[in-house]
Amino acid sequence: MDVAIKGRNIPVTESLEMYAREKVERVAKFFDDGSASRVEVELLHERNPSIPQPEVADATLFVGGTVMKAREASGDMYASIDLMADKLIRQVRRYRGRQIDRWQGQKGRKAAGETPGVLPEVAEEEEAAVGFEARIVRTKQFQMKPMGAEEAAMHMELLDHNFFVFTSAETGDINVLYRRRDGDLGLIEPAR
């Protein structure tokens, strides 16, 4: 697996690079077929003094056509790398578990007494860690009148939400307006 490590606002020392490489290469054990082709790690130091956790570790894992991201921040870069690697491994476990469920069929795995969504060789390790399985706990329905992106931004601000789903008045497609980390807004439109 190819690992690329770069730094922003921080010098990437040899020991820091080796530590990050060792942590992210642990995900390779989940991919026997070599489908995990590349991991890009960015280590950055936030220069804003009002940010309480300025050391950020950000990883992007490319597996076939799937992209997984993990980003964690803390007061220490090594701790941020540890948190980011743990988050990435949790995502990979969930992803691989779902693949196995699709390949082998969930009923066959339940009959064998295995936990669905967890690889057999890491099931014991998973029991020790507190797992998180996302579930839908609430469903909302609402009328979406066609509007422009500026009007959608105004509604999003009025509702004090981080995102807003609306029907574009120009195209008639469903769009999503969201707040980015830098405070600006992003717009997601369907591809044509």
Secondary structure, 3 states (H helix, E strand, C coil): CEEEEEEECCCCCHHHHHHHHHHHHHHHHHCCCCCEEEEEEEEEECCCCCCCCCEEEEEEEEECCEEEEEEEEECCHHHHHHHHHHHHHHHHHHHHHHHHHHHHCHHHHHHCCCCCCCCHHHHHHHHHCCCCCCCCCCCCCCCCCEECHHHHHHHHHHHCCCEEEEEECCCCCEEEEEECCCCCEEEECCCC
